[in-house]
Amino acid sequence: MDSMLRGLRLAASLGATLLTIGCSAVGVSGPGDGTFVGGPPDRFNFNDRNNWAPPAVPTGTATVPLGSSPPNPLINFSESTTSLDAVRLEGDLGLTVESKQFLKLKPTGQGLVLCCKKAGARINGELTGNVSIGDASGTVENQLSGGGTINGNIQHRGGVLSPGSGPALPVMTVFGTYEQQPTAGLGVDVFAEGANRLEVRGAATLGGLLVIYVDDPTKIPIAPFKVLTAGHGRRGEFSQVKVEGGTLKKIDYNPNDVTVTIGK
């Protein structure tokens, strides 16, 4: 199942209601800022100046406003490397950084912000910058997924983080810290070949929901598998653990990882 659809189901599991009162459109407010005006049917290129207002590829903060498109990370990049201050996703429309692509956000900016509605980001390449998922309203339908690398910290306030992109790209690597708050969910796919995993090189602080999705209930791995590792230590535990397509047998909260055993 696509991570976007899983995220909506996980939102229901968290029992939260989508709120947008805590998020207001930023738009153009400073030099180099831009608001995305592209969209269906075929205007999704981030690097096309005609998809922005004013008509220039942003070098400051790029804002994708509310009501931009159906909930898909369709904005793509035609350049191998794109550099700017920050990207703020406020609507349904998100973006994808493909393998061998680089999105570089300056440390002086806000980083990548997934705010307010159902905006998603799929990182299969490399993102440099901090990531904020959800906001103070308790939004739970924002999405971060992919099997790429994030050079920064992740503040997970709401919504869903789904590490990996199938068996071919099973790991999302975070060269920073990870904090998951009670209104947030971590979704992990399990295949016959093994499980996807969030690999945090810094410290990880856990809370909220863990949902494990079994790809094929007839081929459940017998051996324990790690859903998260933390090079500088793990703190906290998930408040709730669910397995779709199987049964939770055991979960071990080790000093530097979380290991799960499931069965039919």
C-alpha positions in Angstrom: 0.0 0.0 0.0 1.3 3.5 -0.8 2.6 5.4 2.1 0.1 8.2 1.6 -2.9 5.9 2.0 -1.3 4.2 4.9 -0.8 7.6 6.5 -4.5 8.4 6.3 -5.3 5.1 8.0 -2.7 5.8 10.7 -4.3 9.2 11.2 -7.5 7.4 12.0 -5.7 5.1 14.4 -4.3 8.0 16.3 -7.9 9.3 16.7 -7.0 12.8 15.9 -8.9 15.4 13.9 -7.4 17.4 11.1 -7.0 21.0 12.2 -5.5 23.9 10.3 -6.0 26.8 12.7 -2.4 26.7 13.8 -1.0 27.3 10.3 -1.2 30.3 8.1 0.1 30.8 4.7 3.5 32.5 4.5 3.7 33.4 0.9 6.2 35.9 -0.4 7.6 38.0 2.4 11.3 38.5 1.7 13.9 38.6 -0.9 14.1 35.3 -2.8 10.8 33.9 -1.4 8.2 32.4 -3.7 4.8 30.8 -3.7 4.1 27.8 -5.8 1.4 28.5 -8.5 1.9 25.4 -10.6 -0.1 22.2 -10.4 -2.3 19.9 -12.5 -2.2 18.8 -15.2 1.6 19.0 -15.7 3.1 22.0 -13.9 5.1 20.2 -11.1 8.7 21.1 -11.8 10.2 22.9 -8.8 13.0 24.3 -11.0 10.7 25.9 -13.5 10.5 29.7 -12.8 7.0 29.8 -14.4 5.6 27.7 -11.5 6.3 30.4 -8.9 5.1 33.8 -8.0 7.0 36.0 -8.5 8.3 34.1 -11.6 11.6 33.0 -10.3 12.9 29.8 -8.6 13.0 30.6 -4.9 16.3 31.1 -3.2 14.7 32.1 0.1 11.6 30.3 1.5 9.5 28.3 -1.0 5.9 28.0 0.1 3.4 25.5 -1.4 0.0 26.9 -0.1 -3.2 25.3 0.9 -5.5 23.8 -1.7 -2.7 23.2 -4.2 -3.6 19.7 -5.5 -4.7 16.2 -4.5 -2.5 14.7 -1.7 0.5 13.4 -3.7 4.2 14.4 -3.5 4.2 15.3 -7.2 6.5 18.3 -7.2 9.8 17.1 -8.7 13.2 18.5 -9.5 14.8 18.8 -12.9 18.1 19.8 -11.4 20.4 17.4 -9.6 21.0 20.0 -6.8 18.7 22.7 -5.6 19.7 25.1 -2.8 17.5 27.6 -0.9 16.7 28.7 2.6 13.6 26.6 3.4 10.6 24.7 1.9 7.2 25.0 3.6 4.4 22.7 2.4 1.0 23.9 3.6 -1.4 22.1 1.3 -2.1 18.7 -0.1 0.7 18.9 -2.7 4.1 17.7 -1.6 7.4 16.9 -3.3 9.8 14.1 -4.2 13.6 14.1 -4.1 14.7 11.2 -6.2 17.8 9.1 -5.9 21.0 11.0 -6.8 19.2 14.3 -6.3 20.1 16.8 -3.6 17.9 19.3 -1.8 20.0 21.7 0.3 18.3 23.9 2.8 20.4 26.5 4.6 20.9 26.2 8.4 19.7 29.8 8.9 16.2 28.8 7.4 13.3 26.7 8.8 14.3 23.6 6.9 11.6 21.4 5.4 8.2 22.1 7.1 5.3 19.8 6.5 2.4 21.8 8.0 -1.3 21.9 8.3 -3.0 19.6 5.9 -1.8 16.5 4.0 1.4 17.6 2.5 4.0 14.9 1.9 7.6 14.7 1.1 9.3 11.5 -0.3 13.1 11.6 0.2 14.9 8.9 -1.9 17.8 11.2 -2.5 19.5 13.5 0.0 18.0 16.3 2.0 20.2 18.7 4.0 18.3 20.6 6.6 16.0 20.1 9.6 12.6 18.6 9.1 9.4 19.5 11.0 6.3 17.2 10.6 3.0 18.5 11.9 2.3 21.5 14.0 1.0 22.7 17.3 -2.6 22.0 16.2 -1.9 18.3 16.4 -2.3 17.7 12.7 -1.8 14.0 11.9 -2.0 13.7 8.1 1.3 15.1 7.1 3.7 12.6 5.6 7.4 11.9 5.3 8.7 8.8 3.5 11.5 7.4 1.5 14.7 5.5 1.5 17.1 8.4 1.3 19.3 10.5 3.6 18.4 13.4 5.8 21.3 15.6 7.1 19.5 17.2 9.9 17.1 16.7 12.9 13.5 15.5 12.6 10.9 17.1 14.9 7.9 14.8 14.5 4.9 16.6 16.1 2.1 14.9 14.1 1.5 12.9 10.9 3.3 9.8 9.7 6.9 9.0 9.0 7.4 5.9 6.8 11.1 5.0 6.4 12.2 3.2 3.3 10.8 2.8 -0.1 10.1 -0.9 -0.6 12.7 -3.7 -0.3 15.1 -2.0 -2.7 15.5 1.1 -0.4 14.7 -0.2 3.0 16.4 2.5 5.2 15.9 6.2 5.8 19.1 7.5 7.4 19.0 10.6 9.6 22.3 12.2 10.4 20.9 14.1 13.4 18.3 13.5 16.1 14.7 12.2 16.0 11.9 13.2 18.3 8.5 11.6 18.0 5.7 13.2 20.0 2.4 11.6 21.3 0.4 12.7 18.3 2.8 11.3 15.7 3.1 7.9 14.1 5.9 5.8 12.7 4.8 3.3 10.0 7.2 0.4 9.1 6.7 -2.0 6.2 7.7 -5.6 6.6 8.5 -7.8 3.6 9.6 -11.4 3.3 13.1 -10.1 2.7 13.1 -8.0 5.9 11.8 -4.8 7.3 12.2 -1.1 6.5 14.0 0.9 9.2 14.6 4.4 10.5 18.3 4.7 11.2 19.1 7.6 13.4 22.8 8.4 13.8 22.0 10.8 16.8 19.6 10.3 19.7 16.0 9.2 19.3 13.2 10.1 21.6 10.0 8.0 21.2 6.3 8.5 21.8 3.1 8.1 19.9 2.2 5.2 17.7 4.1 2.5 15.9 2.3 0.6 13.1 3.8 -2.3 11.3 2.4 -3.2 7.9 3.0 -6.8 6.7 3.3 -6.9 2.9 2.4 -10.6 2.6 0.8 -12.2 5.7 1.8 -15.6 4.3 5.5 -14.7 4.4 6.0 -13.2 7.8 9.7 -13.1 8.8 10.3 -15.4 11.8 13.5 -13.6 13.0 13.3 -10.4 15.1 13.9 -7.2 13.1 14.8 -3.6 14.0 12.3 -0.8 13.2 14.6 1.9 14.5 18.2 2.4 15.5 19.7 5.3 17.4 23.5 5.7 17.4 23.5 8.1 20.4 20.8 6.3 22.4 17.1 5.7 22.6 14.8 7.4 25.1 11.1 6.7 25.7 8.7 4.1 24.2 5.8 4.0 21.8 2.5 4.5 23.6 0.8 2.0 21.2 2.0 -0.7 18.8 -0.2 -2.2 16.0 0.5 -4.9 13.4 -1.6 -5.0 10.3 -1.4 -8.4 8.7 0.1 -10.2 11.6 0.4 -10.3 15.4 2.8 -8.6 17.7 4.8 -11.3 19.7 7.4 -9.1 21.4 9.0 -5.7 21.3 12.4 -4.9 22.9 13.4 -1.4 23.8 17.2 -1.6 23.7 19.6 1.2 24.5 20.3 1.8 20.8 17.4 0.2 18.9 13.8 -1.0 19.0 13.5 -4.7 17.9 10.2 -6.4 17.1 9.1 -10.0 16.7 5.8 -10.7 14.9 3.9 -13.8 13.9 0.7 -14.8 12.1 
